[in-house]
Amino acid sequence: MIEQSTNSVVMIRPSRFYPNPETAADNSFQREASGENVATMSKTAQDEFDRAVETLGTAGVSVHVFEDTVAPDKPDAVFPNNWFSTHHDGRVALYPMFSPARRRERRTDIFDELRRSFRISEVIDYSKYEEQGQCLEGTGSLVLDHAQKIAYVSLSQRAHLEPLERFCTDFGYEAVNFTSLGEDGRPIYHTNVIMCVGSEFALLALEMIPEAKERERVRDRLASTGKEIIELTRKQIGEFTGNAIELHGDAGKLLVMSSRGVAALDAAQRKLIQRYARLVPLSLPTIELAGGSARCMIATIHLPPL
């Protein structure tokens, strides 16, 4: 039986961290870091990263840490889930990225190291879609229900239909695609900022899917798989409450989310979540300036062990 969550993850320790100007136009979660130089910001981000790794390790998660390479600059390297995903059959997918700076993040040495502990049977590379101006930014764009083989995708310039359909054909997933909009009327840049799918529950800001038929289709598909839907508000999405990931540790299921996201939960939502998982908050105020949060930092390992 395929499990939704895993206890093994990849995380990339940032080298030179700063909000990427190439991604600012369509990422409404991104903020300018006024008054801080790159060296200071990078050191603060590294400290946040190290504390996050320690927190996850204490919770029983096996974290495979890789240092970002120093040159060239890769300001978003701390978010590896966007450029690759791993799968239960031993395959790995490499994804087409919107920002040219982010395309430099793809690294084969990470897979070489993972092969020491896990079986990798094939690497499927979709990066050639970049030549056509099409993107599909990994498990930022794809919120995957691994057990049910469903890919929930909010379409945007980071998630195009053609590479989505190719991925779903290759990996045997059903695509449930829709459009979600921010307050500025622009498409939400990544599905995983408004949606998280766990083993028995889902977090989702349904109010950010304006088309009623699409909204009901997403709701019905989640319900048909037995998921309890915990609805989030637009305001909570702005606090990164949707950017969460279910893992499992020594004592059962965990829901990893930034401290900011956890603080935005109301009492009823917290109670519902805790039926299924223990909340694990990570303090990430500097890293979140780049427009991503806890889930974006975690590339889950679903590969079969050796």
N, C-alpha and C positions, 0 to 999 in steps of 0.2 A: 504494500500500500504506500502510495506517495504521500509524504507529509507536507503540510503547508509551511511549517516553520523549520528552522535549522538551528544548530548551536555552533556553527562554524561560519566565520565571516572574514572578508578582506577589508582592511582599512589602510588608507594611504596618508602617511604623516606629511603635512605640507612643508614645502621648502620656502617659496616666496608666495605668500598669500595676500591677495587683495581683490576687491570686487572687479570682475572682468568687464571692461568697457564694451566688449563685443557682445555681451549678453544683456546689457542694461535695457535695451530698447523694448524687449518683450517680457522681461521678468520684473513684474511689479513688486515682487518681494525683496528685490535688491535695493541696497541703500548705499549712498556715498559715505565714505569713511573720511570725513573732513578732519584735518588737524593731525592725522597720524601718518608717519612715514611707513614705507613698506616693511622695513626691518622691524620696527616696533610692532606693527600689526601681525607680521609673520610670527614673531615670538609669542604674542598673546594667543594666536590661533594654535600654535604648537602646544602651548600649555593646556588649552581647552581640549585639544585632541588627546593628549596624554592622560588627562583626567577621565575622559570618556572611555578610553581603552581600559583603564584601571577599573572603572565602574562596571563595565561589561564583563571583565575577567572575574571580578568578585561575584557577579551574578551567575557565573558558570558558563559563560560564552567563550569559545575558543577563538581568539582574535589573531589573525595572521597579519602582522603589521609590515608594511613596506614603506621605505623612505622615498619621497618624491625625488627624482633626479634634479640636480641644481639648475642645469641649463638645457634647453631654453626655458623661459618663464612659462609656467603652467598654473595660473592663478586659481583654477578650479580643481586642481588635482585631488583635493580632499574629498571630492564627490565621485568616486570611481564607479558607482552603480550605473552611471549614464553611458559608459563606453563598453561594458561587457556584462554578460549574465551567464550563470552556470546552470546546468540542468541534470536531472536525476539519471539520464541515460548516458552521461559522460560527455555530452557535447557542450561546447562553449559558443556563445554568439558575440560577435564584435559589431558595434553599431555605428551608423552614420551620424555625425555630430554637426550641429548648426555653426558653432564658433570655430574658426580656423585654429585658434589657440587651443581649443579643447581636443582637436584631432591629434595633437602631439601627446596626449595622455596615454594612448594605446601602447601597451608594453608586453612583449612576448616573455620577458624574463619572469614576470609574475606567474605565468602558466608553467614555466619550467620549474619554478619552486613548488607550485601546488602539486605538480606531478610526483613529488616526493611522498605525498600523503594520499593523493586522490587519483582516480583513473580519469584521464581526459582522452576520449576516443577521437574527437574531431573538433576543429575550430572553424565555424562558419562565419565568413566575413561579409558583412553587408555594407562596408564602408564605401564601396564604389557608387552607392546612391548619392554620395556627396557631389559627384561629378554632374548629376542631374538636378542638383539643388534640392534634394529630398533627404529628410532626416527621420530617424526613429531613435530617440535618445534613451535606450536601454530601459531599465526599470524605474526611470523617471517618467518616461512616456507610457510604459507598460506596467500596469498594476496586475500582477499575475496571481490567479488562483491556481496553484500548481496541482492540487489534488483533483480539481474539476476540469483542468485544462481550459481555462477561460482567461482571455486577455482583455481587461478593461482599459480603454484608451480614450482620453480627451484629445481630439484632433487640434493641431496647431502647427506653426511652422517648425516645431520640434518633433512633430509626429504626423507623417504623411501616410496616406492610404496604401500606396504601392508597396513600400517596404514593410508596412504592417501586414498586408496580405501575404507577402513572401515569407515573413517570419512565421505566421500562423500556419501556412502550408507546410513549411519545413519541420516545425516543432509540434504540429498537431493541436494547435489551440483554436478555440472559437473566439472571434473578435466581437466584443461588445463596444462599439465606438459611439462617441457622442461629442458634443461641444459644450464646454463650460466657459463662462465669461466672468471676468472680474468687474469691479465697480466702474472701471474706465471703459467697459464695453469690449475690451480686447480678450481674445482667447487666453485661458490659463495656460501657462507655458509648459507645465508638466502635470500629468495626472496625479502623481504621488504627493502633490501638495494639498489636494482636496479629497484624497481617498486612500484608505488602507484596508486591505483584506486579510483577516486572520483566519484561523482554523474554523471558528464558530461564530465570528462576528465581523462586521465591517464598519469602519468609520467613513462617513461620506457627507459632503455638503450638497445635498440634493437641490437646495435653493439656487445653487450656482449653475444648474443645467436649465436654461430658460425654456427650451422646447419641451412641451408637456409629454409628447409621445416618447422622446428620448429619455426623459426623467423616469417615466413609468417603466420603460424597457429595462433600464438599469436596476431600478428597485425590484422589479419582478424577477430578473435573472438572479440577483443576490438572494432573494427570498426562496427561489426554487432550489437553491443549493443548501438551504437550511441556515443561512447566515442571519443573525440578529443584526438589524441595521441600527446603528447609533448615529443619529443625525447631528451634524455639526453646523454651526452658523457661519455666515460670511466673516463675521468678526473673529471667530475662533480660527478660521483658516488663515487670517492675517497674522495670527500668533503662532503659526506652524503646528496647530493641533492635529491637522490632517497628515502631516509628514512624519508618520510613525511606522514601525515595523515590528511584527511579531517574531520573536525568537524563542528558543527555549534554553533554560539553564539547568542547574543542578536540582532545583526544586519545582520544575514545571514551566509553564508558558510565561513569557515576559512580553510586555509591550513597551518598546523603547521609543521615547519621545523627548523633545527638548524640555527643559524646566519651564520655559516660557509657555510651551504648548500645554503642559500638565496644569499649570496655574490657571489657564483659561477654561479648563473643564468645569462644568457645574457639578454639584453633588450627585445628582441623578446619573449623569453620564459616567462619573467616576465609579459609582456603585455598579453600573452595568458592566463596565470594562473589567472590574475586579472579580466579576463572576468567572471570567475566562482567563485572565492574565494579571500578573503583578506589574504595576507601572514602574518603569525604570527611567527616571528623569536624568538628562544630561544638560549641563550648563554650557551653552554655545553662543553667547551674545556676539562675539566677534565673527565667528564663522558664519552666523546667520546674516551678516551684512552682505554676503555674496549671493543671497537669495535662495539658499538651501539650508536644510536643518538636519536633524538626527538621521532620518531615513536615507537622505542623499549621501551620507558619509559611509553607509554600510552596503557593501556588495556581498550578498549572501552566497554561501557555498552549498550547492545541492548535489555536488558530484559524489559518485560512489567511492567509499574509501578503499584503499588498497588492501 
